[in-house]
């Protein structure tokens, strides 16, 4: 029974996956599969339409269809965001202003952000790690601390609407925490809507 409920936990949710060529493929595909198994719709957002290239470490892997370009995407159309790692991807995406604006919008709206490995570079460049506690690939720890964040060496760290992990080996724990976080936000949103409706009815 618990499994059936988990498979429906993210029904009606749309999750943005932000990547450029060179992302670590497993850090995109495994969380995406977990989100979709729980009922979410995912959309791959990149620099341009067509295909985006996944990598296995420093070697090319598969290509994936892009659903939207960064400058076409609006944070209000998404309920959460996934930021996979990969050195090539993360070093490029952190400099792309529409990608920065997208995660800034997600944060401003208090929506869940799931970030793994080198993906944290985008949050650093977008000015979103000050005062936050998170983890990442170890080489990012100085960047995160210099930007005012608190870095921990743990397989998964939850800080309010932010879930972070260090590397592919952490993906099972990362997926579990990310699904829990997004499902929690869904329940809170539904409860808030119900409370508003009850309040409106009582006052009418």
Short mmCIF file of the C-alpha atoms (twelve columns), coordinates in Angstrom:
data_MODEL
# 
_entry.id   MODEL 
# 
loop_
_atom_site.group_PDB 
_atom_site.id 
_atom_site.type_symbol 
_atom_site.label_atom_id 
_atom_site.label_alt_id 
_atom_site.label_comp_id 
_atom_site.label_asym_id 
_atom_site.label_seq_id 
_atom_site.Cartn_x 
_atom_site.Cartn_y 
_atom_site.Cartn_z 
_atom_site.pdbx_PDB_model_num 
ATOM 1   C CA . UNK A 1   0.000   0.000  0.000   1 
ATOM 2   C CA . UNK A 2   2.830   2.425  0.845   1 
ATOM 3   C CA . UNK A 3   4.420   1.767  -2.526  1 
ATOM 4   C CA . UNK A 4   1.206   2.562  -4.410  1 
ATOM 5   C CA . UNK A 5   0.882   5.796  -2.504  1 
ATOM 6   C CA . UNK A 6   4.496   6.750  -3.328  1 
ATOM 7   C CA . UNK A 7   3.856   6.054  -7.008  1 
ATOM 8   C CA . UNK A 8   1.107   8.695  -6.939  1 
ATOM 9   C CA . UNK A 9   2.888   11.155 -4.641  1 
ATOM 10  C CA . UNK A 10  3.845   13.591 -7.421  1 
ATOM 11  C CA . UNK A 11  0.742   13.405 -9.606  1 
ATOM 12  C CA . UNK A 12  0.106   16.768 -11.281 1 
ATOM 13  C CA . UNK A 13  3.669   17.992 -10.629 1 
ATOM 14  C CA . UNK A 14  5.903   19.362 -13.407 1 
ATOM 15  C CA . UNK A 15  9.658   19.339 -12.809 1 
ATOM 16  C CA . UNK A 16  12.215  21.325 -14.814 1 
ATOM 17  C CA . UNK A 17  15.540  19.590 -15.526 1 
ATOM 18  C CA . UNK A 18  18.241  22.142 -16.381 1 
ATOM 19  C CA . UNK A 19  21.195  20.838 -18.407 1 
ATOM 20  C CA . UNK A 20  23.645  21.716 -21.169 1 
ATOM 21  C CA . UNK A 21  25.887  19.387 -23.177 1 
ATOM 22  C CA . UNK A 22  28.189  17.427 -20.893 1 
ATOM 23  C CA . UNK A 23  25.853  16.696 -17.977 1 
ATOM 24  C CA . UNK A 24  26.481  13.524 -15.967 1 
ATOM 25  C CA . UNK A 25  23.848  11.291 -17.522 1 
ATOM 26  C CA . UNK A 26  23.033  9.081  -14.545 1 
ATOM 27  C CA . UNK A 27  22.448  12.190 -12.382 1 
ATOM 28  C CA . UNK A 28  19.673  13.180 -14.776 1 
ATOM 29  C CA . UNK A 29  18.128  9.860  -15.782 1 
ATOM 30  C CA . UNK A 30  17.865  8.184  -12.375 1 
ATOM 31  C CA . UNK A 31  16.207  11.123 -10.551 1 
ATOM 32  C CA . UNK A 32  13.987  11.724 -13.601 1 
ATOM 33  C CA . UNK A 33  12.874  8.089  -13.525 1 
ATOM 34  C CA . UNK A 34  12.150  8.331  -9.792  1 
ATOM 35  C CA . UNK A 35  10.087  11.504 -10.278 1 
ATOM 36  C CA . UNK A 36  8.143   10.041 -13.197 1 
ATOM 37  C CA . UNK A 37  7.508   6.780  -11.325 1 
ATOM 38  C CA . UNK A 38  5.981   8.918  -8.560  1 
ATOM 39  C CA . UNK A 39  3.659   10.544 -11.120 1 
ATOM 40  C CA . UNK A 40  5.516   13.737 -12.098 1 
ATOM 41  C CA . UNK A 41  5.919   15.193 -15.573 1 
ATOM 42  C CA . UNK A 42  9.510   16.229 -16.355 1 
ATOM 43  C CA . UNK A 43  10.810  18.626 -18.993 1 
ATOM 44  C CA . UNK A 44  14.420  18.962 -20.162 1 
ATOM 45  C CA . UNK A 45  15.445  22.605 -20.542 1 
ATOM 46  C CA . UNK A 46  18.682  23.580 -22.278 1 
ATOM 47  C CA . UNK A 47  20.350  26.299 -24.347 1 
ATOM 48  C CA . UNK A 48  18.662  25.388 -27.616 1 
ATOM 49  C CA . UNK A 49  16.125  23.031 -29.137 1 
ATOM 50  C CA . UNK A 50  17.124  19.659 -30.549 1 
ATOM 51  C CA . UNK A 51  19.286  17.257 -28.560 1 
ATOM 52  C CA . UNK A 52  21.449  17.653 -25.484 1 
ATOM 53  C CA . UNK A 53  24.469  15.398 -24.909 1 
ATOM 54  C CA . UNK A 54  24.832  13.301 -21.780 1 
ATOM 55  C CA . UNK A 55  28.218  12.102 -20.537 1 
ATOM 56  C CA . UNK A 56  29.504  9.213  -18.462 1 
ATOM 57  C CA . UNK A 57  32.292  11.018 -16.641 1 
ATOM 58  C CA . UNK A 58  34.410  12.430 -19.513 1 
ATOM 59  C CA . UNK A 59  33.008  10.251 -22.319 1 
ATOM 60  C CA . UNK A 60  29.941  10.926 -24.454 1 
ATOM 61  C CA . UNK A 61  26.911  8.799  -23.620 1 
ATOM 62  C CA . UNK A 62  23.341  9.315  -24.924 1 
ATOM 63  C CA . UNK A 63  21.497  12.284 -26.373 1 
ATOM 64  C CA . UNK A 64  18.125  13.507 -25.120 1 
ATOM 65  C CA . UNK A 65  15.357  15.617 -26.635 1 
ATOM 66  C CA . UNK A 66  15.125  19.183 -25.348 1 
ATOM 67  C CA . UNK A 67  11.611  20.358 -24.439 1 
ATOM 68  C CA . UNK A 68  12.307  24.061 -23.931 1 
ATOM 69  C CA . UNK A 69  15.143  26.568 -24.256 1 
ATOM 70  C CA . UNK A 70  16.206  28.446 -21.119 1 
ATOM 71  C CA . UNK A 71  14.910  31.764 -22.444 1 
ATOM 72  C CA . UNK A 72  11.470  30.224 -23.109 1 
ATOM 73  C CA . UNK A 73  10.993  28.733 -19.650 1 
ATOM 74  C CA . UNK A 74  9.109   30.459 -16.828 1 
ATOM 75  C CA . UNK A 75  9.603   29.354 -13.225 1 
ATOM 76  C CA . UNK A 76  5.876   29.792 -12.601 1 
ATOM 77  C CA . UNK A 77  5.190   26.896 -14.991 1 
ATOM 78  C CA . UNK A 78  7.152   24.442 -12.842 1 
ATOM 79  C CA . UNK A 79  6.732   23.007 -9.359  1 
ATOM 80  C CA . UNK A 80  10.383  22.046 -8.760  1 
ATOM 81  C CA . UNK A 81  13.781  21.943 -10.464 1 
ATOM 82  C CA . UNK A 82  16.481  19.277 -10.834 1 
ATOM 83  C CA . UNK A 83  20.106  20.328 -11.385 1 
ATOM 84  C CA . UNK A 84  22.298  17.389 -12.450 1 
ATOM 85  C CA . UNK A 85  26.071  17.701 -12.333 1 
ATOM 86  C CA . UNK A 86  28.887  16.959 -14.723 1 
ATOM 87  C CA . UNK A 87  31.870  19.316 -14.896 1 
ATOM 88  C CA . UNK A 88  31.329  20.427 -18.517 1 
ATOM 89  C CA . UNK A 89  27.613  21.032 -18.023 1 
ATOM 90  C CA . UNK A 90  27.914  22.809 -14.706 1 
ATOM 91  C CA . UNK A 91  30.750  25.076 -15.819 1 
ATOM 92  C CA . UNK A 92  28.685  26.216 -18.824 1 
ATOM 93  C CA . UNK A 93  25.250  26.536 -17.263 1 
ATOM 94  C CA . UNK A 94  26.410  28.720 -14.370 1 
ATOM 95  C CA . UNK A 95  27.216  31.498 -16.882 1 
ATOM 96  C CA . UNK A 96  23.851  31.406 -18.691 1 
ATOM 97  C CA . UNK A 97  21.678  34.246 -17.372 1 
ATOM 98  C CA . UNK A 98  18.279  32.752 -18.347 1 
ATOM 99  C CA . UNK A 99  19.237  29.591 -16.419 1 
ATOM 100 C CA . UNK A 100 20.202  31.718 -13.414 1 
ATOM 101 C CA . UNK A 101 16.895  33.602 -13.620 1 
ATOM 102 C CA . UNK A 102 14.973  30.352 -13.756 1 
ATOM 103 C CA . UNK A 103 16.460  28.975 -10.531 1 
ATOM 104 C CA . UNK A 104 16.139  32.404 -8.903  1 
ATOM 105 C CA . UNK A 105 12.431  32.336 -9.734  1 
ATOM 106 C CA . UNK A 106 12.041  28.827 -8.339  1 
ATOM 107 C CA . UNK A 107 13.757  29.908 -5.112  1 
ATOM 108 C CA . UNK A 108 11.728  33.126 -4.836  1 
ATOM 109 C CA . UNK A 109 8.546   31.062 -5.079  1 
ATOM 110 C CA . UNK A 110 9.838   28.661 -2.402  1 
ATOM 111 C CA . UNK A 111 9.671   25.645 -4.702  1 
ATOM 112 C CA . UNK A 112 11.903  22.574 -4.281  1 
ATOM 113 C CA . UNK A 113 15.417  22.539 -5.743  1 
ATOM 114 C CA . UNK A 114 17.220  19.185 -6.075  1 
ATOM 115 C CA . UNK A 115 20.920  19.516 -6.910  1 
ATOM 116 C CA . UNK A 116 23.683  16.940 -7.147  1 
ATOM 117 C CA . UNK A 117 27.458  16.869 -7.672  1 
ATOM 118 C CA . UNK A 118 28.753  19.896 -9.660  1 
ATOM 119 C CA . UNK A 119 25.197  21.191 -10.188 1 
ATOM 120 C CA . UNK A 120 25.656  23.507 -7.217  1 
ATOM 121 C CA . UNK A 121 27.771  25.860 -9.343  1 
ATOM 122 C CA . UNK A 122 24.605  27.290 -10.898 1 
ATOM 123 C CA . UNK A 123 23.236  28.111 -7.442  1 
ATOM 124 C CA . UNK A 124 26.527  29.802 -6.512  1 
ATOM 125 C CA . UNK A 125 26.498  31.979 -9.649  1 
ATOM 126 C CA . UNK A 126 22.799  32.751 -9.185  1 
ATOM 127 C CA . UNK A 127 23.480  34.035 -5.652  1 
ATOM 128 C CA . UNK A 128 21.357  31.382 -3.963  1 
ATOM 129 C CA . UNK A 129 23.687  29.646 -1.496  1 
ATOM 130 C CA . UNK A 130 24.253  32.390 1.089   1 
ATOM 131 C CA . UNK A 131 22.997  31.128 4.435   1 
ATOM 132 C CA . UNK A 132 22.121  27.697 3.006   1 
ATOM 133 C CA . UNK A 133 23.408  24.320 4.166   1 
ATOM 134 C CA . UNK A 134 24.199  21.889 1.371   1 
ATOM 135 C CA . UNK A 135 26.614  19.341 -0.030  1 
ATOM 136 C CA . UNK A 136 28.185  18.832 -3.470  1 
ATOM 137 C CA . UNK A 137 31.130  17.251 -5.207  1 
ATOM 138 C CA . UNK A 138 33.983  18.013 -2.755  1 
ATOM 139 C CA . UNK A 139 35.824  20.398 -5.102  1 
ATOM 140 C CA . UNK A 140 32.883  22.844 -4.874  1 
ATOM 141 C CA . UNK A 141 33.093  23.230 -1.102  1 
ATOM 142 C CA . UNK A 142 35.296  26.347 -1.262  1 
ATOM 143 C CA . UNK A 143 32.987  27.988 -3.827  1 
ATOM 144 C CA . UNK A 144 29.973  27.299 -1.637  1 
ATOM 145 C CA . UNK A 145 31.634  28.526 1.552   1 
ATOM 146 C CA . UNK A 146 33.033  31.624 -0.179  1 
ATOM 147 C CA . UNK A 147 29.490  32.396 -1.350  1 
ATOM 148 C CA . UNK A 148 28.246  32.274 2.244   1 
ATOM 149 C CA . UNK A 149 26.964  28.711 2.329   1 
ATOM 150 C CA . UNK A 150 27.559  25.948 4.876   1 
ATOM 151 C CA . UNK A 151 29.053  22.836 3.213   1 
ATOM 152 C CA . UNK A 152 28.662  19.347 4.683   1 
ATOM 153 C CA . UNK A 153 30.220  16.056 3.557   1 
ATOM 154 C CA . UNK A 154 27.060  13.890 3.637   1 
ATOM 155 C CA . UNK A 155 25.308  11.717 1.056   1 
ATOM 156 C CA . UNK A 156 22.212  13.918 1.171   1 
ATOM 157 C CA . UNK A 157 21.425  17.226 2.899   1 
ATOM 158 C CA . UNK A 158 17.992  18.829 3.238   1 
ATOM 159 C CA . UNK A 159 17.750  22.546 3.981   1 
ATOM 160 C CA . UNK A 160 14.165  23.775 3.727   1 
ATOM 161 C CA . UNK A 161 13.336  23.631 -0.022  1 
ATOM 162 C CA . UNK A 162 16.858  22.505 -1.032  1 
ATOM 163 C CA . UNK A 163 18.020  18.879 -1.312  1 
ATOM 164 C CA . UNK A 164 21.644  18.220 -2.318  1 
ATOM 165 C CA . UNK A 165 23.959  15.246 -2.783  1 
ATOM 166 C CA . UNK A 166 27.620  14.716 -3.672  1 
ATOM 167 C CA . UNK A 167 27.957  12.121 -6.442  1 
ATOM 168 C CA . UNK A 168 26.316  9.272  -8.391  1 
ATOM 169 C CA . UNK A 169 26.754  6.838  -5.488  1 
ATOM 170 C CA . UNK A 170 24.419  9.066  -3.436  1 
ATOM 171 C CA . UNK A 171 21.599  8.923  -6.004  1 
ATOM 172 C CA . UNK A 172 19.324  6.441  -4.132  1 
ATOM 173 C CA . UNK A 173 19.321  8.645  -1.008  1 
ATOM 174 C CA . UNK A 174 19.047  11.771 -3.162  1 
ATOM 175 C CA . UNK A 175 16.025  10.436 -5.045  1 
ATOM 176 C CA . UNK A 176 14.239  9.440  -1.849  1 
ATOM 177 C CA . UNK A 177 14.748  12.824 -0.182  1 
ATOM 178 C CA . UNK A 178 13.873  14.768 -3.327  1 
ATOM 179 C CA . UNK A 179 10.607  12.863 -3.847  1 
ATOM 180 C CA . UNK A 180 9.752   13.319 -0.146  1 
ATOM 181 C CA . UNK A 181 10.433  17.068 -0.331  1 
ATOM 182 C CA . UNK A 182 8.386   17.620 -3.479  1 
ATOM 183 C CA . UNK A 183 5.518   15.463 -2.181  1 
ATOM 184 C CA . UNK A 184 5.565   17.430 1.076   1 
ATOM 185 C CA . UNK A 185 5.262   20.703 -0.853  1 
ATOM 186 C CA . UNK A 186 2.384   19.225 -2.875  1 
ATOM 187 C CA . UNK A 187 0.494   18.273 0.288   1 
ATOM 188 C CA . UNK A 188 1.118   21.708 1.812   1 
ATOM 189 C CA . UNK A 189 -0.164  23.384 -1.348  1 
ATOM 190 C CA . UNK A 190 -3.303  21.222 -1.432  1 
ATOM 191 C CA . UNK A 191 -3.963  21.847 2.260   1 
ATOM 192 C CA . UNK A 192 -3.494  25.592 1.740   1 
ATOM 193 C CA . UNK A 193 -6.027  25.569 -1.089  1 
ATOM 194 C CA . UNK A 194 -8.510  23.589 1.007   1 
ATOM 195 C CA . UNK A 195 -8.062  25.975 3.947   1 
ATOM 196 C CA . UNK A 196 -8.704  28.954 1.660   1 
ATOM 197 C CA . UNK A 197 -11.861 27.333 0.339   1 
ATOM 198 C CA . UNK A 198 -13.087 26.524 3.842   1 
ATOM 199 C CA . UNK A 199 -12.339 30.059 4.975   1 
ATOM 200 C CA . UNK A 200 -14.137 31.533 1.984   1 
ATOM 201 C CA . UNK A 201 -17.187 29.357 2.611   1 
ATOM 202 C CA . UNK A 202 -17.352 30.292 6.278   1 
ATOM 203 C CA . UNK A 203 -17.224 33.967 5.510   1 
ATOM 204 C CA . UNK A 204 -19.844 33.955 2.769   1 
# 
